[in-house]
Amino acid sequence: MAKMQKKILNTSPDKVRKFENGKIELANLGDVTIGRAVLEPGWSWEKCVKPIVKTDSCQAPHTQYMVSGRI
């Protein structure tokens, strides 16, 4: 049986990935990784992330839930 876990992204994410005009905070819960992206005005994949990862798009599978703004 899976055990209950609790993570707080505000104060103690497992990992933070920072890049121009944004950051992603990540928490690992067993086999699942949950992340929160904070993207500032001017952010775009092409300009801010593509030069770092050197791929045309994000290669990670996603399920996304928007809290505010637009993407």
CHARMM-style PDB file with segment names, atoms N, HN, CA, C and O in Angstrom:
ATOM      1  N   MET     1       0.837  -1.173   0.000  1.00  0.00      PROA
ATOM      2  CA  MET     1       0.000   0.000   0.000  1.00  0.00      PROA
ATOM      3  C   MET     1       0.890   1.247   0.000  1.00  0.00      PROA
ATOM      4  O   MET     1       1.893   1.301   0.712  1.00  0.00      PROA
ATOM      5  N   ALA     2       0.518   2.237  -0.796  1.00  0.00      PROA
ATOM      6  HN  ALA     2      -0.297   2.193  -1.374  1.00  0.00      PROA
ATOM      7  CA  ALA     2       1.272   3.495  -0.849  1.00  0.00      PROA
ATOM      8  C   ALA     2       1.082   4.269   0.448  1.00  0.00      PROA
ATOM      9  O   ALA     2       0.003   4.263   1.040  1.00  0.00      PROA
ATOM     10  N   LYS     3       2.154   4.938   0.880  1.00  0.00      PROA
ATOM     11  HN  LYS     3       3.031   4.942   0.399  1.00  0.00      PROA
ATOM     12  CA  LYS     3       2.024   5.723   2.105  1.00  0.00      PROA
ATOM     13  C   LYS     3       1.759   7.189   1.764  1.00  0.00      PROA
ATOM     14  O   LYS     3       2.171   7.672   0.709  1.00  0.00      PROA
ATOM     15  N   MET     4       1.086   7.874   2.640  1.00  0.00      PROA
ATOM     16  HN  MET     4       0.751   7.482   3.497  1.00  0.00      PROA
ATOM     17  CA  MET     4       0.763   9.281   2.466  1.00  0.00      PROA
ATOM     18  C   MET     4       2.041  10.104   2.591  1.00  0.00      PROA
ATOM     19  O   MET     4       2.873   9.847   3.462  1.00  0.00      PROA
ATOM     20  N   GLN     5       2.187  11.093   1.715  1.00  0.00      PROA
ATOM     21  HN  GLN     5       1.511  11.302   1.008  1.00  0.00      PROA
ATOM     22  CA  GLN     5       3.357  11.972   1.749  1.00  0.00      PROA
ATOM     23  C   GLN     5       2.897  13.419   1.676  1.00  0.00      PROA
ATOM     24  O   GLN     5       1.820  13.722   1.164  1.00  0.00      PROA
ATOM     25  N   LYS     6       3.728  14.296   2.194  1.00  0.00      PROA
ATOM     26  HN  LYS     6       4.603  14.050   2.610  1.00  0.00      PROA
ATOM     27  CA  LYS     6       3.426  15.727   2.173  1.00  0.00      PROA
ATOM     28  C   LYS     6       4.682  16.478   1.753  1.00  0.00      PROA
ATOM     29  O   LYS     6       5.771  16.209   2.261  1.00  0.00      PROA
ATOM     30  N   LYS     7       4.532  17.413   0.829  1.00  0.00      PROA
ATOM     31  HN  LYS     7       3.648  17.631   0.416  1.00  0.00      PROA
ATOM     32  CA  LYS     7       5.641  18.269   0.393  1.00  0.00      PROA
ATOM     33  C   LYS     7       5.114  19.704   0.326  1.00  0.00      PROA
ATOM     34  O   LYS     7       3.950  19.932  -0.003  1.00  0.00      PROA
ATOM     35  N   ILE     8       5.972  20.650   0.636  1.00  0.00      PROA
ATOM     36  HN  ILE     8       6.917  20.465   0.903  1.00  0.00      PROA
ATOM     37  CA  ILE     8       5.596  22.064   0.581  1.00  0.00      PROA
ATOM     38  C   ILE     8       6.529  22.758  -0.402  1.00  0.00      PROA
ATOM     39  O   ILE     8       7.707  22.968  -0.111  1.00  0.00      PROA
ATOM     40  N   LEU     9       5.995  23.112  -1.573  1.00  0.00      PROA
ATOM     41  HN  LEU     9       5.038  22.942  -1.809  1.00  0.00      PROA
ATOM     42  CA  LEU     9       6.823  23.745  -2.595  1.00  0.00      PROA
ATOM     43  C   LEU     9       7.271  25.146  -2.195  1.00  0.00      PROA
ATOM     44  O   LEU     9       8.352  25.580  -2.594  1.00  0.00      PROA
ATOM     45  N   ASN    10       6.466  25.861  -1.416  1.00  0.00      PROA
ATOM     46  HN  ASN    10       5.588  25.509  -1.092  1.00  0.00      PROA
ATOM     47  CA  ASN    10       6.815  27.236  -1.026  1.00  0.00      PROA
ATOM     48  C   ASN    10       8.119  27.321  -0.250  1.00  0.00      PROA
ATOM     49  O   ASN    10       8.907  28.246  -0.448  1.00  0.00      PROA
ATOM     50  N   THR    11       8.347  26.357   0.635  1.00  0.00      PROA
ATOM     51  HN  THR    11       7.707  25.605   0.796  1.00  0.00      PROA
ATOM     52  CA  THR    11       9.487  26.475   1.542  1.00  0.00      PROA
ATOM     53  C   THR    11      10.563  25.418   1.346  1.00  0.00      PROA
ATOM     54  O   THR    11      11.724  25.654   1.680  1.00  0.00      PROA
ATOM     55  N   SER    12      10.199  24.258   0.812  1.00  0.00      PROA
ATOM     56  HN  SER    12       9.256  24.066   0.541  1.00  0.00      PROA
ATOM     57  CA  SER    12      11.223  23.211   0.716  1.00  0.00      PROA
ATOM     58  C   SER    12      11.018  22.287  -0.489  1.00  0.00      PROA
ATOM     59  O   SER    12      10.776  21.092  -0.320  1.00  0.00      PROA
ATOM     60  N   PRO    13      11.114  22.833  -1.693  1.00  0.00      PROA
ATOM     61  CA  PRO    13      11.053  21.946  -2.860  1.00  0.00      PROA
ATOM     62  C   PRO    13      12.296  21.054  -2.875  1.00  0.00      PROA
ATOM     63  O   PRO    13      13.330  21.410  -2.309  1.00  0.00      PROA
ATOM     64  N   ASP    14      12.187  19.899  -3.523  1.00  0.00      PROA
ATOM     65  HN  ASP    14      11.347  19.609  -3.982  1.00  0.00      PROA
ATOM     66  CA  ASP    14      13.348  19.020  -3.646  1.00  0.00      PROA
ATOM     67  C   ASP    14      14.380  19.599  -4.600  1.00  0.00      PROA
ATOM     68  O   ASP    14      15.579  19.375  -4.434  1.00  0.00      PROA
ATOM     69  N   LYS    15      13.924  20.334  -5.589  1.00  0.00      PROA
ATOM     70  HN  LYS    15      12.950  20.516  -5.724  1.00  0.00      PROA
ATOM     71  CA  LYS    15      14.836  20.913  -6.574  1.00  0.00      PROA
ATOM     72  C   LYS    15      14.200  22.171  -7.158  1.00  0.00      PROA
ATOM     73  O   LYS    15      12.983  22.235  -7.333  1.00  0.00      PROA
ATOM     74  N   VAL    16      15.025  23.163  -7.456  1.00  0.00      PROA
ATOM     75  HN  VAL    16      16.013  23.111  -7.314  1.00  0.00      PROA
ATOM     76  CA  VAL    16      14.572  24.383  -8.135  1.00  0.00      PROA
ATOM     77  C   VAL    16      15.423  24.556  -9.381  1.00  0.00      PROA
ATOM     78  O   VAL    16      16.652  24.562  -9.304  1.00  0.00      PROA
ATOM     79  N   ARG    17      14.780  24.696 -10.517  1.00  0.00      PROA
ATOM     80  HN  ARG    17      13.782  24.691 -10.580  1.00  0.00      PROA
ATOM     81  CA  ARG    17      15.489  24.959 -11.776  1.00  0.00      PROA
ATOM     82  C   ARG    17      15.159  26.384 -12.197  1.00  0.00      PROA
ATOM     83  O   ARG    17      14.009  26.706 -12.497  1.00  0.00      PROA
ATOM     84  N   LYS    18      16.180  27.230 -12.214  1.00  0.00      PROA
ATOM     85  HN  LYS    18      17.114  26.969 -11.971  1.00  0.00      PROA
ATOM     86  CA  LYS    18      15.996  28.635 -12.575  1.00  0.00      PROA
ATOM     87  C   LYS    18      16.508  28.874 -13.981  1.00  0.00      PROA
ATOM     88  O   LYS    18      17.487  28.267 -14.415  1.00  0.00      PROA
ATOM     89  N   PHE    19      15.832  29.766 -14.683  1.00  0.00      PROA
ATOM     90  HN  PHE    19      15.037  30.259 -14.330  1.00  0.00      PROA
ATOM     91  CA  PHE    19      16.222  30.157 -16.032  1.00  0.00      PROA
ATOM     92  C   PHE    19      15.715  31.564 -16.263  1.00  0.00      PROA
ATOM     93  O   PHE    19      14.966  32.100 -15.447  1.00  0.00      PROA
ATOM     94  N   GLU    20      16.117  32.160 -17.362  1.00  0.00      PROA
ATOM     95  HN  GLU    20      16.726  31.725 -18.024  1.00  0.00      PROA
ATOM     96  CA  GLU    20      15.724  33.532 -17.650  1.00  0.00      PROA
ATOM     97  C   GLU    20      14.202  33.666 -17.595  1.00  0.00      PROA
ATOM     98  O   GLU    20      13.487  32.889 -18.228  1.00  0.00      PROA
ATOM     99  N   ASN    21      13.712  34.632 -16.854  1.00  0.00      PROA
ATOM    100  HN  ASN    21      14.293  35.263 -16.340  1.00  0.00      PROA
ATOM    101  CA  ASN    21      12.284  34.948 -16.724  1.00  0.00      PROA
ATOM    102  C   ASN    21      11.444  33.836 -16.122  1.00  0.00      PROA
ATOM    103  O   ASN    21      10.249  33.755 -16.405  1.00  0.00      PROA
ATOM    104  N   GLY    22      12.038  32.971 -15.295  1.00  0.00      PROA
ATOM    105  HN  GLY    22      13.009  33.037 -15.065  1.00  0.00      PROA
ATOM    106  CA  GLY    22      11.208  31.952 -14.673  1.00  0.00      PROA
ATOM    107  C   GLY    22      11.967  30.950 -13.838  1.00  0.00      PROA
ATOM    108  O   GLY    22      13.195  30.974 -13.754  1.00  0.00      PROA
ATOM    109  N   LYS    23      11.195  30.061 -13.219  1.00  0.00      PROA
ATOM    110  HN  LYS    23      10.198  30.042 -13.288  1.00  0.00      PROA
ATOM    111  CA  LYS    23      11.767  28.973 -12.434  1.00  0.00      PROA
ATOM    112  C   LYS    23      10.726  27.863 -12.329  1.00  0.00      PROA
ATOM    113  O   LYS    23       9.529  28.092 -12.501  1.00  0.00      PROA
ATOM    114  N   ILE    24      11.210  26.656 -12.044  1.00  0.00      PROA
ATOM    115  HN  ILE    24      12.182  26.469 -11.905  1.00  0.00      PROA
ATOM    116  CA  ILE    24      10.340  25.514 -11.776  1.00  0.00      PROA
ATOM    117  C   ILE    24      10.777  24.918 -10.450  1.00  0.00      PROA
ATOM    118  O   ILE    24      11.953  24.617 -10.250  1.00  0.00      PROA
ATOM    119  N   GLU    25       9.813  24.750  -9.540  1.00  0.00      PROA
ATOM    120  HN  GLU    25       8.857  24.995  -9.703  1.00  0.00      PROA
ATOM    121  CA  GLU    25      10.061  24.113  -8.253  1.00  0.00      PROA
ATOM    122  C   GLU    25       9.513  22.689  -8.335  1.00  0.00      PROA
ATOM    123  O   GLU    25       8.376  22.487  -8.761  1.00  0.00      PROA
ATOM    124  N   LEU    26      10.313  21.703  -7.929  1.00  0.00      PROA
ATOM    125  HN  LEU    26      11.237  21.867  -7.582  1.00  0.00      PROA
ATOM    126  CA  LEU    26       9.938  20.302  -8.077  1.00  0.00      PROA
ATOM    127  C   LEU    26       9.916  19.584  -6.736  1.00  0.00      PROA
ATOM    128  O   LEU    26      10.758  19.822  -5.871  1.00  0.00      PROA
ATOM    129  N   ALA    27       8.936  18.699  -6.582  1.00  0.00      PROA
ATOM    130  HN  ALA    27       8.251  18.505  -7.285  1.00  0.00      PROA
ATOM    131  CA  ALA    27       8.835  17.838  -5.401  1.00  0.00      PROA
ATOM    132  C   ALA    27       8.646  16.407  -5.877  1.00  0.00      PROA
ATOM    133  O   ALA    27       7.793  16.141  -6.725  1.00  0.00      PROA
ATOM    134  N   ASN    28       9.426  15.496  -5.344  1.00  0.00      PROA
ATOM    135  HN  ASN    28      10.118  15.712  -4.655  1.00  0.00      PROA
ATOM    136  CA  ASN    28       9.327  14.078  -5.693  1.00  0.00      PROA
ATOM    137  C   ASN    28       8.447  13.366  -4.677  1.00  0.00      PROA
ATOM    138  O   ASN    28       8.672  13.456  -3.470  1.00  0.00      PROA
ATOM    139  N   LEU    29       7.439  12.656  -5.181  1.00  0.00      PROA
ATOM    140  HN  LEU    29       7.255  12.582  -6.162  1.00  0.00      PROA
ATOM    141  CA  LEU    29       6.534  11.869  -4.345  1.00  0.00      PROA
ATOM    142  C   LEU    29       6.550  10.445  -4.891  1.00  0.00      PROA
ATOM    143  O   LEU    29       5.725  10.090  -5.732  1.00  0.00      PROA
ATOM    144  N   GLY    30       7.473   9.643  -4.420  1.00  0.00      PROA
ATOM    145  HN  GLY    30       8.144   9.932  -3.737  1.00  0.00      PROA
ATOM    146  CA  GLY    30       7.621   8.296  -4.950  1.00  0.00      PROA
ATOM    147  C   GLY    30       8.027   8.343  -6.410  1.00  0.00      PROA
ATOM    148  O   GLY    30       9.041   8.947  -6.760  1.00  0.00      PROA
ATOM    149  N   ASP    31       7.234   7.704  -7.265  1.00  0.00      PROA
ATOM    150  HN  ASP    31       6.410   7.214  -6.981  1.00  0.00      PROA
ATOM    151  CA  ASP    31       7.522   7.666  -8.699  1.00  0.00      PROA
ATOM    152  C   ASP    31       7.002   8.887  -9.451  1.00  0.00      PROA
ATOM    153  O   ASP    31       7.180   8.981 -10.666  1.00  0.00      PROA
ATOM    154  N   VAL    32       6.367   9.814  -8.756  1.00  0.00      PROA
ATOM    155  HN  VAL    32       6.223   9.737  -7.770  1.00  0.00      PROA
ATOM    156  CA  VAL    32       5.745  10.984  -9.386  1.00  0.00      PROA
ATOM    157  C   VAL    32       6.508  12.246  -8.988  1.00  0.00      PROA
ATOM    158  O   VAL    32       6.884  12.413  -7.827  1.00  0.00      PROA
ATOM    159  N   THR    33       6.732  13.122  -9.950  1.00  0.00      PROA
ATOM    160  HN  THR    33       6.427  12.986 -10.893  1.00  0.00      PROA
ATOM    161  CA  THR    33       7.320  14.431  -9.674  1.00  0.00      PROA
ATOM    162  C   THR    33       6.261  15.489  -9.940  1.00  0.00      PROA
ATOM    163  O   THR    33       5.647  15.516 -11.006  1.00  0.00      PROA
ATOM    164  N   ILE    34       6.055  16.357  -8.961  1.00  0.00      PROA
ATOM    165  HN  ILE    34       6.553  16.335  -8.095  1.00  0.00      PROA
ATOM    166  CA  ILE    34       5.100  17.459  -9.093  1.00  0.00      PROA
ATOM    167  C   ILE    34       5.905  18.741  -9.176  1.00  0.00      PROA
ATOM    168  O   ILE    34       6.871  18.926  -8.435  1.00  0.00      PROA
ATOM    169  N   GLY    35       5.511  19.619 -10.072  1.00  0.00      PROA
ATOM    170  HN  GLY    35       4.726  19.469 -10.674  1.00  0.00      PROA
ATOM    171  CA  GLY    35       6.247  20.868 -10.234  1.00  0.00      PROA
ATOM    172  C   GLY    35       5.338  22.068 -10.316  1.00  0.00      PROA
ATOM    173  O   GLY    35       4.168  21.966 -10.685  1.00  0.00      PROA
ATOM    174  N   ARG    36       5.898  23.205  -9.964  1.00  0.00      PROA
ATOM    175  HN  ARG    36       6.849  23.288  -9.663  1.00  0.00      PROA
ATOM    176  CA  ARG    36       5.191  24.478 -10.117  1.00  0.00      PROA
ATOM    177  C   ARG    36       6.096  25.397 -10.902  1.00  0.00      PROA
ATOM    178  O   ARG    36       7.241  25.642 -10.521  1.00  0.00      PROA
ATOM    179  N   ALA    37       5.570  25.904 -12.005  1.00  0.00      PROA
ATOM    180  HN  ALA    37       4.640  25.704 -12.315  1.00  0.00      PROA
ATOM    181  CA  ALA    37       6.323  26.841 -12.832  1.00  0.00      PROA
ATOM    182  C   ALA    37       5.856  28.259 -12.536  1.00  0.00      PROA
ATOM    183  O   ALA    37       4.656  28.531 -12.485  1.00  0.00      PROA
ATOM    184  N   VAL    38       6.799  29.144 -12.346  1.00  0.00      PROA
ATOM    185  HN  VAL    38       7.773  28.923 -12.387  1.00  0.00      PROA
ATOM    186  CA  VAL    38       6.522  30.577 -12.213  1.00  0.00      PROA
ATOM    187  C   VAL    38       7.205  31.231 -13.403  1.00  0.00      PROA
ATOM    188  O   VAL    38       8.432  31.289 -13.477  1.00  0.00      PROA
ATOM    189  N   LEU    39       6.399  31.721 -14.331  1.00  0.00      PROA
ATOM    190  HN  LEU    39       5.402  31.674 -14.271  1.00  0.00      PROA
ATOM    191  CA  LEU    39       6.920  32.290 -15.573  1.00  0.00      PROA
ATOM    192  C   LEU    39       6.593  33.774 -15.615  1.00  0.00      PROA
ATOM    193  O   LEU    39       5.427  34.161 -15.537  1.00  0.00      PROA
ATOM    194  N   GLU    40       7.604  34.589 -15.736  1.00  0.00      PROA
ATOM    195  HN  GLU    40       8.551  34.274 -15.799  1.00  0.00      PROA
ATOM    196  CA  GLU    40       7.457  36.042 -15.728  1.00  0.00      PROA
ATOM    197  C   GLU    40       7.170  36.554 -17.139  1.00  0.00      PROA
ATOM    198  O   GLU    40       7.407  35.846 -18.118  1.00  0.00      PROA
ATOM    199  N   PRO    41       6.658  37.789 -17.247  1.00  0.00      PROA
ATOM    200  CA  PRO    41       6.453  38.375 -18.573  1.00  0.00      PROA
ATOM    201  C   PRO    41       7.744  38.328 -19.389  1.00  0.00      PROA
ATOM    202  O   PRO    41       8.826  38.616 -18.877  1.00  0.00      PROA
ATOM    203  N   GLY    42       7.616  37.968 -20.644  1.00  0.00      PROA
ATOM    204  HN  GLY    42       6.737  37.735 -21.060  1.00  0.00      PROA
ATOM    205  CA  GLY    42       8.774  37.859 -21.513  1.00  0.00      PROA
ATOM    206  C   GLY    42       9.293  36.447 -21.637  1.00  0.00      PROA
ATOM    207  O   GLY    42      10.153  36.180 -22.476  1.00  0.00      PROA
ATOM    208  N   TRP    43       8.782  35.514 -20.804  1.00  0.00      PROA
ATOM    209  HN  TRP    43       8.084  35.731 -20.122  1.00  0.00      PROA
ATOM    210  CA  TRP    43       9.219  34.131 -20.888  1.00  0.00      PROA
ATOM    211  C   TRP    43       8.726  33.486 -22.174  1.00  0.00      PROA
ATOM    212  O   TRP    43       7.585  33.694 -22.584  1.00  0.00      PROA
ATOM    213  N   SER    44       9.573  32.717 -22.795  1.00  0.00      PROA
ATOM    214  HN  SER    44      10.501  32.547 -22.462  1.00  0.00      PROA
ATOM    215  CA  SER    44       9.160  31.847 -23.897  1.00  0.00      PROA
ATOM    216  C   SER    44      10.101  30.651 -23.912  1.00  0.00      PROA
ATOM    217  O   SER    44      11.265  30.767 -23.529  1.00  0.00      PROA
ATOM    218  N   TRP    45       9.601  29.509 -24.353  1.00  0.00      PROA
ATOM    219  HN  TRP    45       8.656  29.415 -24.665  1.00  0.00      PROA
ATOM    220  CA  TRP    45      10.435  28.314 -24.448  1.00  0.00      PROA
ATOM    221  C   TRP    45      11.638  28.605 -25.330  1.00  0.00      PROA
ATOM    222  O   TRP    45      12.780  28.321 -24.969  1.00  0.00      PROA
ATOM    223  N   GLU    46      11.356  29.178 -26.492  1.00  0.00      PROA
ATOM    224  HN  GLU    46      10.428  29.409 -26.785  1.00  0.00      PROA
ATOM    225  CA  GLU    46      12.381  29.435 -27.507  1.00  0.00      PROA
ATOM    226  C   GLU    46      13.545  30.254 -26.943  1.00  0.00      PROA
ATOM    227  O   GLU    46      14.709  29.939 -27.190  1.00  0.00      PROA
ATOM    228  N   LYS    47      13.227  31.298 -26.193  1.00  0.00      PROA
ATOM    229  HN  LYS    47      12.281  31.554 -25.992  1.00  0.00      PROA
ATOM    230  CA  LYS    47      14.255  32.228 -25.716  1.00  0.00      PROA
ATOM    231  C   LYS    47      14.886  31.810 -24.385  1.00  0.00      PROA
ATOM    232  O   LYS    47      16.089  31.985 -24.191  1.00  0.00      PROA
ATOM    233  N   CYS    48      14.090  31.262 -23.473  1.00  0.00      PROA
ATOM    234  HN  CYS    48      13.113  31.120 -23.630  1.00  0.00      PROA
ATOM    235  CA  CYS    48      14.564  31.080 -22.104  1.00  0.00      PROA
ATOM    236  C   CYS    48      15.000  29.661 -21.749  1.00  0.00      PROA
ATOM    237  O   CYS    48      15.843  29.490 -20.868  1.00  0.00      PROA
ATOM    238  N   VAL    49      14.453  28.647 -22.403  1.00  0.00      PROA
ATOM    239  HN  VAL    49      13.768  28.787 -23.118  1.00  0.00      PROA
ATOM    240  CA  VAL    49      14.759  27.274 -22.011  1.00  0.00      PROA
ATOM    241  C   VAL    49      15.474  26.499 -23.111  1.00  0.00      PROA
ATOM    242  O   VAL    49      16.394  25.735 -22.820  1.00  0.00      PROA
ATOM    243  N   LYS    50      15.077  26.674 -24.349  1.00  0.00      PROA
ATOM    244  HN  LYS    50      14.330  27.295 -24.585  1.00  0.00      PROA
ATOM    245  CA  LYS    50      15.678  25.932 -25.460  1.00  0.00      PROA
ATOM    246  C   LYS    50      17.210  26.010 -25.478  1.00  0.00      PROA
ATOM    247  O   LYS    50      17.858  24.991 -25.717  1.00  0.00      PROA
ATOM    248  N   PRO    51      17.811  27.182 -25.236  1.00  0.00      PROA
ATOM    249  CA  PRO    51      19.278  27.246 -25.234  1.00  0.00      PROA
ATOM    250  C   PRO    51      19.930  26.395 -24.129  1.00  0.00      PROA
ATOM    251  O   PRO    51      21.081  25.981 -24.267  1.00  0.00      PROA
ATOM    252  N   ILE    52      19.206  26.137 -23.053  1.00  0.00      PROA
ATOM    253  HN  ILE    52      18.271  26.473 -22.941  1.00  0.00      PROA
ATOM    254  CA  ILE    52      19.746  25.347 -21.942  1.00  0.00      PROA
ATOM    255  C   ILE    52      19.636  23.853 -22.248  1.00  0.00      PROA
ATOM    256  O   ILE    52      20.607  23.112 -22.096  1.00  0.00      PROA
ATOM    257  N   VAL    53      18.445  23.413 -22.682  1.00  0.00      PROA
ATOM    258  HN  VAL    53      17.657  24.016 -22.805  1.00  0.00      PROA
ATOM    259  CA  VAL    53      18.205  21.979 -22.867  1.00  0.00      PROA
ATOM    260  C   VAL    53      18.538  21.483 -24.272  1.00  0.00      PROA
ATOM    261  O   VAL    53      18.682  20.281 -24.496  1.00  0.00      PROA
ATOM    262  N   LYS    54      18.658  22.413 -25.211  1.00  0.00      PROA
ATOM    263  HN  LYS    54      18.540  23.389 -25.029  1.00  0.00      PROA
ATOM    264  CA  LYS    54      19.038  22.097 -26.591  1.00  0.00      PROA
ATOM    265  C   LYS    54      18.104  21.101 -27.272  1.00  0.00      PROA
ATOM    266  O   LYS    54      18.551  20.222 -28.009  1.00  0.00      PROA
ATOM    267  N   THR    55      16.779  21.248 -27.014  1.00  0.00      PROA
ATOM    268  HN  THR    55      16.416  21.962 -26.416  1.00  0.00      PROA
ATOM    269  CA  THR    55      15.759  20.488 -27.725  1.00  0.00      PROA
ATOM    270  C   THR    55      14.720  21.476 -28.247  1.00  0.00      PROA
ATOM    271  O   THR    55      14.624  22.596 -27.746  1.00  0.00      PROA
ATOM    272  N   ASP    56      13.944  21.071 -29.247  1.00  0.00      PROA
ATOM    273  HN  ASP    56      14.022  20.161 -29.655  1.00  0.00      PROA
ATOM    274  CA  ASP    56      12.943  21.965 -29.822  1.00  0.00      PROA
ATOM    275  C   ASP    56      11.708  22.118 -28.946  1.00  0.00      PROA
ATOM    276  O   ASP    56      10.958  23.083 -29.092  1.00  0.00      PROA
ATOM    277  N   SER    57      11.491  21.175 -28.040  1.00  0.00      PROA
ATOM    278  HN  SER    57      12.100  20.391 -27.921  1.00  0.00      PROA
ATOM    279  CA  SER    57      10.360  21.242 -27.121  1.00  0.00      PROA
ATOM    280  C   SER    57      10.729  20.493 -25.838  1.00  0.00      PROA
ATOM    281  O   SER    57      11.743  19.797 -25.783  1.00  0.00      PROA
ATOM    282  N   CYS    58       9.901  20.644 -24.820  1.00  0.00      PROA
ATOM    283  HN  CYS    58       9.078  21.209 -24.864  1.00  0.00      PROA
ATOM    284  CA  CYS    58      10.145  19.929 -23.561  1.00  0.00      PROA
ATOM    285  C   CYS    58       9.935  18.442 -23.798  1.00  0.00      PROA
ATOM    286  O   CYS    58       8.941  18.043 -24.406  1.00  0.00      PROA
ATOM    287  N   GLN    59      10.856  17.627 -23.325  1.00  0.00      PROA
ATOM    288  HN  GLN    59      11.663  17.951 -22.831  1.00  0.00      PROA
ATOM    289  CA  GLN    59      10.801  16.190 -23.538  1.00  0.00      PROA
ATOM    290  C   GLN    59      10.123  15.438 -22.388  1.00  0.00      PROA
ATOM    291  O   GLN    59       9.978  14.218 -22.459  1.00  0.00      PROA
ATOM    292  N   ALA    60       9.710  16.137 -21.340  1.00  0.00      PROA
ATOM    293  HN  ALA    60       9.828  17.129 -21.282  1.00  0.00      PROA
ATOM    294  CA  ALA    60       9.058  15.496 -20.194  1.00  0.00      PROA
ATOM    295  C   ALA    60       7.550  15.399 -20.422  1.00  0.00      PROA
ATOM    296  O   ALA    60       6.948  16.329 -20.958  1.00  0.00      PROA
ATOM    297  N   PRO    61       6.931  14.280 -20.021  1.00  0.00      PROA
ATOM    298  CA  PRO    61       5.465  14.190 -20.113  1.00  0.00      PROA
ATOM    299  C   PRO    61       4.831  15.116 -19.079  1.00  0.00      PROA
ATOM    300  O   PRO    61       5.367  15.283 -17.984  1.00  0.00      PROA
ATOM    301  N   HSD    62       3.692  15.721 -19.422  1.00  0.00      PROA
ATOM    302  HN  HSD    62       3.257  15.586 -20.312  1.00  0.00      PROA
ATOM    303  CA  HSD    62       3.039  16.689 -18.543  1.00  0.00      PROA
ATOM    304  C   HSD    62       1.551  16.398 -18.372  1.00  0.00      PROA
ATOM    305  O   HSD    62       0.898  15.872 -19.273  1.00  0.00      PROA
ATOM    306  N   THR    63       1.043  16.743 -17.225  1.00  0.00      PROA
ATOM    307  HN  THR    63       1.573  17.170 -16.493  1.00  0.00      PROA
ATOM    308  CA  THR    63      -0.375  16.987 -16.990  1.00  0.00      PROA
ATOM    309  C   THR    63      -0.370  18.353 -16.328  1.00  0.00      PROA
ATOM    310  O   THR    63       0.324  18.554 -15.331  1.00  0.00      PROA
ATOM    311  N   GLN    64      -1.125  19.284 -16.860  1.00  0.00      PROA
ATOM    312  HN  GLN    64      -1.689  19.120 -17.670  1.00  0.00      PROA
ATOM    313  CA  GLN    64      -0.992  20.683 -16.436  1.00  0.00      PROA
ATOM    314  C   GLN    64      -2.283  21.219 -15.859  1.00  0.00      PROA
ATOM    315  O   GLN    64      -3.371  20.874 -16.319  1.00  0.00      PROA
ATOM    316  N   TYR    65      -2.158  22.063 -14.850  1.00  0.00      PROA
ATOM    317  HN  TYR    65      -1.274  22.343 -14.476  1.00  0.00      PROA
ATOM    318  CA  TYR    65      -3.280  22.746 -14.235  1.00  0.00      PROA
ATOM    319  C   TYR    65      -2.878  24.206 -14.068  1.00  0.00      PROA
ATOM    320  O   TYR    65      -1.909  24.503 -13.370  1.00  0.00      PROA
ATOM    321  N   MET    66      -3.597  25.103 -14.688  1.00  0.00      PROA
ATOM    322  HN  MET    66      -4.384  24.862 -15.255  1.00  0.00      PROA
ATOM    323  CA  MET    66      -3.283  26.538 -14.610  1.00  0.00      PROA
ATOM    324  C   MET    66      -4.026  27.166 -13.432  1.00  0.00      PROA
ATOM    325  O   MET    66      -5.225  26.944 -13.262  1.00  0.00      PROA
ATOM    326  N   VAL    67      -3.318  27.947 -12.624  1.00  0.00      PROA
ATOM    327  HN  VAL    67      -2.344  28.128 -12.763  1.00  0.00      PROA
ATOM    328  CA  VAL    67      -3.923  28.656 -11.513  1.00  0.00      PROA
ATOM    329  C   VAL    67      -4.272  30.083 -11.930  1.00  0.00      PROA
ATOM    330  O   VAL    67      -5.350  30.584 -11.611  1.00  0.00      PROA
ATOM    331  N   SER    68      -3.355  30.732 -12.644  1.00  0.00      PROA
ATOM    332  HN  SER    68      -2.479  30.326 -12.903  1.00  0.00      PROA
ATOM    333  CA  SER    68      -3.650  32.081 -13.131  1.00  0.00      PROA
ATOM    334  C   SER    68      -2.782  32.366 -14.349  1.00  0.00      PROA
ATOM    335  O   SER    68      -1.811  31.658 -14.617  1.00  0.00      PROA
ATOM    336  N   GLY    69      -3.141  33.398 -15.071  1.00  0.00      PROA
ATOM    337  HN  GLY    69      -3.930  33.973 -14.854  1.00  0.00      PROA
ATOM    338  CA  GLY    69      -2.383  33.791 -16.260  1.00  0.00      PROA
ATOM    339  C   GLY    69      -2.807  32.997 -17.463  1.00  0.00      PROA
ATOM    340  O   GLY    69      -3.910  32.452 -17.517  1.00  0.00      PROA
ATOM    341  N   ARG    70      -1.912  32.936 -18.435  1.00  0.00      PROA
ATOM    342  HN  ARG    70      -1.016  33.379 -18.392  1.00  0.00      PROA
ATOM    343  CA  ARG    70      -2.190  32.186 -19.660  1.00  0.00      PROA
ATOM    344  C   ARG    70      -0.896  31.600 -20.185  1.00  0.00      PROA
ATOM    345  O   ARG    70       0.190  32.112 -19.912  1.00  0.00      PROA
ATOM    346  N   ILE    71      -1.019  30.537 -20.931  1.00  0.00      PROA
ATOM    347  HN  ILE    71      -1.900  30.121 -21.153  1.00  0.00      PROA
ATOM    348  CA  ILE    71       0.157  29.902 -21.505  1.00  0.00      PROA
ATOM    349  C   ILE    71      -0.202  29.349 -22.873  1.00  0.00      PROA
ATOM    350  OT1 ILE    71       0.648  28.765 -23.545  1.00  0.00      PROA
TER     351      ILE     71
END
